[in-house]
């Protein structure tokens, strides 16, 4: 159909626009557990807003107002304290918190909360509860959480499996606590079939941590209590993301707000047989202390190590890849169902490649290299006829200096140099 007659100056948009790649928020965590909401919310109607409802928390003050102070038997207030203890000037991002404790339902107190409450379900109408609410984060907040936490509950039946399923689908990672009162040997044995508890899994999205941390017990003056390591490790990682970037490892960073670790972890610099070495080699994130330094996170790898030697077993590498994937998917979504003409294909290539280049400049590059290209080999006449277009993203992450080797020897010639002897 010919255009209608028009006389004068007009502007016609012919290109695909000026779209840019947007990175989804990275310093995000999903925390599920129990909170003494009847201490801070006086009516059933008020409490209903804090039961099986995701609440975004960014500050310690917001945490206290929503979920109350630490109380023996409840997990959320102490976990939030542990996370916010790590905060620096840039904070720790945002934590999506779900409380499953309902005083009306759990009439016997917090001890009535079970693994079923934590795992949750989808109602007949599709409404999620418990951990299933992590699937709802994108629809509610425009992003999925990158770290999933259920301190105090990860050892219960079905919860680790549920966390693993969710993490695989939403590109997250779960921090899993080991039991209290176990030794380094027992932790390593748990990676195999004869362990006294179960760490026999290999997944880049599951991160087992040991030991628990000893902290001041705010509910009992002058005493200490044991807190799960997972929340403090999550806080360290979130702070690292905020201050240094998602392409940095959370290892060798201080753990704040603790008195000590539950069990001393032997660390001898340069000694390959110390506890820290054995635990890290078993895919466990642990803690190391050295004179004048204090407790620090020790471990760069997920539970995929050592059976999976792919570089993505490094925590920062898998996170970097997740950020790349989400950025590309979000960018391409606006071109879905649009015509696949040469101009649009070139625009898409240029847009993502310009973004990749921006990740590689400066003194602290996010990538070692990257390229995004339309795949003219896999994309065929037949695939185009079916609406299938193929692209290829290649990248190289930044390596981490986990092992630093120095070759040392005595050079006798240097003796003569010092005395100005003849060669």
C-alpha positions in Angstrom: 0.0 0.0 0.0 1.6 3.3 -1.1 2.1 6.0 1.7 -0.4 8.8 2.0 0.6 12.1 0.3 2.6 14.3 2.6 4.1 17.8 1.9 6.9 19.2 4.1 9.7 17.9 6.3 9.4 14.6 8.1 11.6 12.3 10.2 11.4 8.5 9.8 13.1 6.2 12.2 14.9 3.5 10.2 17.4 2.0 12.6 16.8 -0.3 15.5 17.4 2.4 18.1 20.0 3.1 20.7 19.5 0.2 23.1 22.3 -0.6 25.6 23.1 -3.6 27.7 22.0 -3.3 31.3 23.6 -5.4 34.1 21.1 -6.8 36.6 21.8 -6.0 40.3 24.5 -8.4 41.5 24.8 -7.8 45.3 21.6 -9.5 46.1 20.7 -12.3 48.5 17.6 -14.3 49.4 17.4 -15.2 53.1 14.7 -17.5 54.5 14.2 -18.5 58.1 12.3 -17.6 61.2 11.8 -14.2 63.0 10.0 -13.2 66.2 7.6 -11.0 64.4 5.1 -11.0 67.3 7.8 -9.0 69.2 7.6 -6.1 66.7 4.2 -6.3 65.1 1.2 -6.1 67.5 -1.7 -7.4 65.5 -2.5 -10.4 63.4 -3.1 -8.1 60.4 0.3 -6.4 60.8 2.1 -9.7 61.2 0.5 -11.1 58.0 2.7 -8.7 56.0 5.8 -10.4 57.3 4.8 -14.1 56.9 5.6 -15.8 53.7 6.1 -12.4 52.0 9.5 -11.3 50.5 10.7 -8.1 52.2 13.6 -6.1 50.8 16.1 -5.1 53.5 19.1 -2.8 52.9 20.0 -1.6 56.4 20.3 -2.9 59.9 17.5 -0.4 61.0 15.1 -1.8 58.4 16.0 -5.3 59.5 15.2 -4.6 63.2 11.9 -2.8 62.3 10.7 -5.7 60.2 12.0 -8.8 61.9 13.0 -7.7 65.4 16.2 -8.3 67.4 18.0 -11.6 67.9 16.1 -14.1 70.0 17.1 -17.6 70.9 15.7 -20.1 68.4 15.0 -17.7 65.6 17.4 -17.4 62.6 16.6 -14.3 60.6 17.6 -11.5 63.0 21.0 -13.1 63.8 21.6 -13.8 60.1 20.9 -10.2 59.1 23.2 -9.0 61.9 25.9 -11.2 60.5 25.5 -9.8 57.0 25.4 -6.2 58.1 28.4 -6.6 60.4 30.4 -7.0 57.2 29.1 -3.8 55.6 31.5 -1.0 54.5 30.8 2.5 53.1 29.0 1.0 50.1 26.9 -1.4 52.1 26.1 -5.0 51.2 23.5 -4.5 48.5 20.0 -5.8 49.3 18.6 -8.8 51.0 15.3 -10.3 50.2 14.0 -11.8 53.4 11.2 -14.4 53.9 10.0 -15.4 57.3 8.0 -18.6 57.5 7.2 -18.5 61.3 3.5 -17.8 61.9 2.5 -17.6 65.6 -1.0 -18.6 64.7 0.1 -21.7 62.8 3.2 -22.7 64.9 1.4 -22.7 68.2 4.2 -24.6 69.9 6.7 -21.9 69.0 9.5 -21.6 66.6 10.4 -25.3 67.1 7.3 -26.2 65.2 8.8 -24.9 61.9 9.8 -27.8 59.7 11.6 -28.5 56.5 8.2 -28.4 54.7 7.7 -24.7 55.8 11.2 -23.8 54.5 10.9 -25.7 51.2 7.4 -24.2 50.5 5.1 -25.0 47.6 3.0 -23.6 44.9 -0.7 -23.2 45.7 -3.3 -24.3 43.2 -3.5 -20.8 42.0 0.3 -20.6 41.5 1.2 -18.6 44.6 4.6 -19.6 45.9 5.7 -19.9 49.5 9.0 -20.8 51.3 12.0 -21.2 49.1 9.7 -21.2 46.0 9.4 -17.4 46.5 12.9 -17.1 45.1 11.4 -17.9 41.7 9.1 -14.9 42.1 11.9 -12.3 42.6 12.2 -11.4 38.9 8.5 -10.6 38.6 8.5 -8.6 41.8 11.9 -6.8 41.8 13.3 -7.2 38.2 16.1 -9.5 39.2 16.9 -12.9 40.7 19.0 -13.1 43.9 22.5 -14.2 43.4 23.0 -15.8 46.9 20.5 -18.0 48.7 20.7 -18.6 52.4 18.8 -20.8 54.9 21.0 -20.7 57.9 20.1 -23.3 60.5 18.0 -25.3 58.1 20.3 -26.5 55.3 20.9 -29.8 57.1 17.2 -30.7 57.1 15.8 -33.3 54.7 15.1 -31.9 51.2 16.4 -28.4 51.7 19.8 -28.7 50.1 18.2 -30.5 47.2 15.6 -27.7 46.8 18.3 -25.0 47.0 20.2 -26.8 44.3 17.2 -27.0 42.0 16.4 -23.3 42.5 20.0 -22.2 42.0 20.3 -24.2 38.8 17.3 -22.5 37.3 17.8 -18.8 38.4 21.6 -18.7 38.2 22.1 -18.3 41.9 24.4 -20.1 44.5 23.5 -21.5 47.9 25.8 -21.2 50.9 25.5 -24.4 53.0 26.5 -24.7 56.6 28.1 -27.9 58.1 27.0 -29.1 61.5 28.4 -27.8 64.8 30.9 -29.8 66.7 32.6 -31.5 63.7 36.3 -31.7 63.0 38.2 -30.9 59.8 38.6 -34.6 59.2 34.9 -35.2 59.5 34.2 -32.3 57.1 36.5 -33.9 54.5 35.0 -37.3 55.1 31.5 -35.9 54.5 32.5 -35.3 50.9 32.5 -39.1 50.4 30.0 -41.9 51.1 31.3 -42.7 54.6 30.8 -39.3 56.2 28.8 -38.7 59.3 26.8 -36.1 57.4 26.3 -35.4 53.7 28.4 -33.1 51.6 28.6 -35.7 48.8 27.6 -33.4 45.9 29.4 -31.6 43.1 27.8 -28.4 41.9 29.2 -25.0 41.0 26.2 -23.4 42.6 26.6 -25.0 46.0 29.2 -23.7 48.5 29.7 -25.6 51.7 31.3 -23.6 54.5 32.9 -24.6 57.9 33.1 -24.0 60.8 30.4 -22.0 62.8 31.4 -18.6 64.2 31.4 -17.7 67.9 29.7 -14.3 68.5 28.6 -12.2 71.5 25.1 -13.4 72.6 23.0 -10.3 72.7 20.2 -12.2 74.4 22.5 -13.3 77.3 24.9 -10.7 78.6 28.5 -11.8 78.9 28.0 -15.1 77.0 28.7 -16.2 73.4 26.7 -18.3 71.0 27.5 -20.1 67.8 26.2 -18.6 64.5 26.2 -20.3 61.1 29.1 -19.2 59.0 26.9 -18.9 55.9 25.4 -15.5 56.7 28.8 -14.0 57.5 30.4 -15.4 54.4 27.5 -14.1 52.4 28.0 -10.7 53.9 31.7 -10.7 53.1 30.9 -11.7 49.5 28.2 -9.0 49.1 30.5 -6.4 50.5 33.3 -7.5 48.1 30.8 -7.2 45.2 29.8 -3.7 46.2 33.4 -2.4 46.8 35.5 -4.3 44.3 33.1 -5.9 41.8 31.5 -9.3 41.0 34.7 -10.4 39.2 36.7 -10.5 42.5 37.0 -13.5 44.8 35.5 -13.2 48.3 38.5 -15.2 49.7 41.2 -13.6 51.9 38.8 -10.9 53.2 38.1 -10.2 56.9 35.2 -11.7 58.7 33.9 -9.0 61.1 31.7 -9.1 64.2 32.9 -12.5 65.6 34.8 -13.5 68.7 36.4 -16.5 67.1 35.6 -19.6 65.0 34.0 -22.5 66.8 37.1 -24.7 66.1 40.6 -23.4 65.6 41.6 -24.1 61.9 45.3 -24.8 61.6 47.0 -22.5 59.1 50.8 -22.6 58.5 52.0 -20.4 55.7 53.8 -22.4 53.1 52.7 -25.8 54.6 50.6 -27.9 52.3 49.5 -30.2 55.0 47.6 -27.7 57.3 43.9 -27.9 57.9 43.1 -25.0 55.6 44.9 -26.6 52.7 43.0 -29.9 53.1 39.6 -28.2 53.4 40.1 -25.9 50.4 41.3 -28.9 48.3 38.0 -30.6 49.2 35.9 -27.8 47.9 35.1 -26.3 51.4 35.2 -22.6 52.2 36.8 -22.2 55.6 38.6 -19.6 57.7 42.2 -18.8 58.3 43.8 -16.7 61.0 47.3 -15.4 61.2 49.2 -13.3 63.7 48.2 -9.6 63.5 45.5 -10.2 60.9 42.5 -11.9 62.4 40.0 -14.3 60.8 39.6 -14.2 57.1 37.6 -16.1 54.5 39.7 -18.9 53.0 38.4 -20.5 49.8 37.8 -19.6 46.2 35.9 -22.6 44.9 32.5 -24.2 45.0 31.6 -27.8 45.8 32.3 -28.7 42.1 36.0 -28.8 43.0 37.9 -31.1 42.9 35.9 -33.5 40.7 35.1 -30.6 38.2 38.3 -28.8 37.1 36.4 -26.4 34.8 37.4 -22.8 35.6 33.8 -22.1 36.6 34.4 -23.9 39.9 36.0 -20.6 41.0 33.2 -18.6 42.7 34.0 -15.4 40.9 34.1 -17.0 37.5 30.7 -18.6 37.7 29.2 -15.3 39.0 30.9 -13.4 36.2 29.4 -15.8 33.6 26.0 -15.5 35.2 26.2 -11.7 34.9 27.2 -12.0 31.3 24.3 -14.4 30.5 21.7 -12.2 32.2 23.0 -9.1 30.5 22.9 -10.7 27.0 19.4 -12.2 27.6 17.9 -9.0 28.8 19.4 -7.1 25.9 18.2 -9.6 23.3 14.7 -9.8 24.8 13.8 -6.5 23.2 14.6 -7.9 19.8 12.5 -11.1 20.2 9.9 -11.4 17.5 11.5 -8.6 15.5 12.6 -9.0 11.9 16.0 -10.6 11.4 17.4 -8.2 8.8 21.1 -7.3 8.3 20.8 -3.9 10.0 19.3 -5.3 13.2 21.8 -8.2 13.3 24.7 -5.7 13.0 23.2 -3.5 15.6 22.9 -6.4 18.0 26.5 -7.4 17.4 27.8 -3.9 17.9 25.8 -3.3 21.0 26.9 -6.4 22.9 30.5 -6.1 21.7 30.7 -2.5 22.8 29.5 -3.6 26.2 32.1 -6.4 26.4 34.8 -4.0 25.5 33.7 -1.7 28.3 34.3 -4.6 30.7 37.9 -5.0 29.6 39.3 -1.5 30.0 41.0 0.2 32.9 43.3 -1.1 35.7 40.7 -3.6 37.0 39.1 -5.3 33.9 36.2 -7.6 34.5 37.1 -9.8 31.6 40.3 -10.9 29.9 38.5 -10.8 26.6 35.2 -11.4 24.9 33.4 -11.4 21.6 29.7 -11.7 20.5 29.0 -12.8 16.9 26.1 -13.8 14.7 26.7 -17.5 13.8 26.5 -17.7 10.0 27.3 -21.4 10.0 24.7 -22.7 12.4 22.1 -20.2 11.1 20.8 -21.8 7.9 18.0 -21.2 5.4 16.0 -23.8 7.1 16.6 -22.4 10.6 15.7 -18.9 9.5 12.5 -20.2 8.0 11.7 -21.6 11.4 12.6 -18.3 13.2 15.8 -19.7 14.7 18.9 -17.4 14.7 22.1 -18.5 16.3 24.7 -16.4 18.1 28.0 -17.1 19.7 29.4 -15.6 22.9 33.0 -16.3 23.8 34.8 -14.8 26.8 37.7 -15.3 29.1 37.4 -14.4 32.8 40.0 -12.9 35.1 42.2 -15.4 36.8 42.9 -15.4 40.5 46.3 -15.9 42.1 45.3 -18.8 44.3 48.7 -20.4 44.2 51.8 -18.3 44.0 55.0 -20.3 43.3 58.5 -18.8 43.7 61.5 -20.6 42.3 64.5 -20.0 44.7 68.1 -20.9 44.4 71.6 -19.8 45.5 73.7 -18.1 42.8 77.4 -18.4 43.8 78.3 -15.7 41.3 76.7 -13.1 43.5 79.4 -13.8 46.2 82.0 -12.6 43.8 80.0 -9.6 42.7 79.8 -8.4 46.3 83.6 -8.6 46.7 84.3 -7.4 43.2 86.2 -10.7 42.4 87.3 -11.5 38.9 84.9 -13.6 36.9 
